[in-house]
Amino acid sequence: MTIIPAASLIDVPWKNGGGITREIAAGPPGASLDAFAWRLSIADVSSDGAFSVFPGVDRVLVLLDGVGMRLAEAGGREHRLDQPLAMARFAGETPISASLINGPTRDFNVMVRRDRARTSVCVRRAGRHELARAHELTFVYCARGRVSIACADGSRAVLDVGDTVRVEQPCAVEATSDAAWLVIGIEEIRA
């Protein structure tokens, strides 16, 4: 298990220069924005504007904090993220215009280059859950409350809000009554 504390994340300018992102993990390690197969990050959105375009990339965006935002695709489709942990999936090459509903937001982002990786993202809530290692790479991100993880090899971790852990084996997850967490699965595509 690899713990990635929220405090260790480094602010990096957005590709379009319009804000800041904090990379949690990416593959291959050290890959640039033009070369990653997959990437997990947190972004703070403080104003309306266009999203960066990432041709060939599938994106998943989860609202973590704030009232929300509307994502308008160039083709007319709209994603409304106005509830905590609401999720939108869209193609990175699609022009997207974001409109904040009432103030800034914080969002969790998953990006996978579709010819190199696939992803699944799901939200879990309070209680005890068994986490089978069904993916090549599995990450748990604590969005609310506190999450405790105990893996088959005896390793343990406690995640506070903003912390992430990469798990390599089946684990039991115990979450406080106010907790919410994301499970992110990544499958890399081999040539």
Secondary structure, DSSP 8 states (H G I E B T S, - for coil): -EEE-GGG--EEE-TTSSSEEEEEEEESTT--TTT-SEEEEEEEE-S-EE----TTEEEEEEEEESS-EEEEETTS-EEEE-STT-EEEEETTS-EEEEESSS-EEEEEEEEETTTEEEEEEEEEEEEEEE---SSEEEEEEEES-EEEEETTS-EEEE-TT-EEEESS-EEEEEEEEEEEEEEEEEE---
